[in-house]
Amino acid sequence: MRETYYAGSYWGNRKDSAEECARRTETFFHLLSQCDPIYTRWFEQADSRKKALQLQFEPTADTFLRFFKRRTYQEGRDGFILWVWTGHEDGHGGLATMRCGSAAEFASNNCLLYLPSEEPERERVLQADVLAGVLRAMVLAWEPDWAVVTSDDLRTSFSQTSRAGTFVGWWTYFSRDRGELPPLPEPVRVQPVEDRGTLVLLTPERLTASNPEHLALGQRVQEVLLAKGLLEPVVSRRPTP
């Protein structure tokens, strides 16, 4: 069974207003639309595919502000949630979810994008340069603490807990607040995201959990980053009663 990949960005408690979350969401979708044509149309979710395809929307700040004023998209006393999709058949497009504006202490805010798992979109999107653009969109919109592009299998291989912030992926983003990155072994490459932080690419070819060389490289890089204190959880564990 082929690996399925996702991009995720995570940040701690930040009580953004509905207006601020709407502005950031618009920025994310605008930048994401430049990464691949499948990200130019978006739909709300519904009980059936037929109904959902009638719920196309323009990804503007006004639209998202209208969403966030609905109880459906509100989470408790603060925070907002959103689930939208590209309208493609299973595996040919993507699903984006967001949790933002929350000041909850033990649960991170996040933005997730589930990447195509079927051809031809899979081959087109799962390219290092395209995914760098996806992560840059997340970083510039949300200013996360940490972000990653990885597969479920890679996450399992590199992390026993799967806690955000504690493992490396094919691409990994570190906010500058996490500290300075140490020198990393070949073929690892790094690139800055303006003044926000740094993207780390383990290998230009697609990283897979079925490749022993990829796993060895990931473990080696993870050990270096762990020793420098750069792989700390985004949020603390909930204290045991």
KOLDRENGU-453244 format. One record per residue (C-alpha): x, y, z. Coordinates in steps of 0.05 Angstrom, whole numbers, plus 5000, padded with zeros to 4 digits. Layout:
XYZ ...
END
This chain:
500050005000 502950684980 504651205032 499951785042 502952475055 500553105090 503053795107 501854055177 503554695215 502654775290 502955335341 501255415414 495755815448 494456455410 487756785419 486857105351 480257445336 475457195283 477857775239 485157595248 483856855234 479857035172 485657475147 490756925159 486356395126 485556835064 493156915060 494156165066 489255995010 491956544965 499056294971 496955564966 493255704901 500055874870 502855184886 498454764841 491954834801 488154354846 488454884901 484655424862 477555184879 474755024948 468254754975 465054695044 463853985067 456853675071 453253025084 454152815011 458952954954 453153214911 451053714964 458253924979 459554084906 454054604911 457854964966 463655264928 466255914960 471256454946 477056404996 476957125018 477457435088 470157645084 468056925068 472056635126 469557165174 462456975155 464156235167 467356385235 461056745259 457156095250 456755625309 458755055263 465755355256 466655575329 470155165382 468155305454 469056005482 474856175436 477755885373 475255705304 475255075262 474654965188 474254355142 474354475066 476154065005 478054164932 472053804901 476153254868 474552514873 478052134929 485652184924 485852684867 485253314907 485853504979 482653665045 484754255088 483054335161 484554895209 484155025283 485955745300 484856295350 484855835411 488155995477 487355275501 493655075539 494354345521 491954315449 495654645391 492655085338 494154785270 493154785195 493354125158 493253965084 492253245061 496053154996 493852764934 494652014936 492651854864 495852004797 497052464761 496152964818 500452564866 506552574822 505653314807 504653554878 509453084915 515453464889 520353794936 519654494905 512054464905 511854244977 516654794997 511455274970 505954935010 509955005074 511755725058 504355875050 503055585119 508855955151 507356635121 499956575138 500056265207 507056395236 507355705267 512455435316 513754815274 511254505210 512453875170 511153495105 511252755119 507552105109 503851715163 509051165157 514951645165 511751965225 511051285258 518351115241 521151765271 516551875330 513651405382 508551935405 507252315340 507052955381 507653585339 514653875343 518353235363 520352915297 522953065227 519552975161 521353015088 520853765098 521054065168 520254795188 523155095251 521155775276 527156215293 524456225365 526455495370 533855675364 539355655312 539955035269 546554655274 550454405213 546753805183 549553225141 549153155066 544553155027 540453585074 538854285050 536054885087 532555515063 530056115102 522856345102 523857095104 525357275177 520656745205 524956115208 528055575166 525854995123 529854355126 529653865067 532353175081 533052965008 530753244941 527752564922 521252354956 522752105026 519551425040 519150965100 520650375055 527650635038 532850435092 537550995070 532051505080 530451235149 537851245168 538551965144 532352185181 534651855246 541552175240 538652865229 533552775284 539052585334 542953225317 536753665324 534553315388 541353435419 540654175405 533754215437 530154365372 525153785375 520853995434 513353905435 509354495409 504854445470 505854125538 502553485559 496253545599 498253445672 496252775703 490852865757 
END
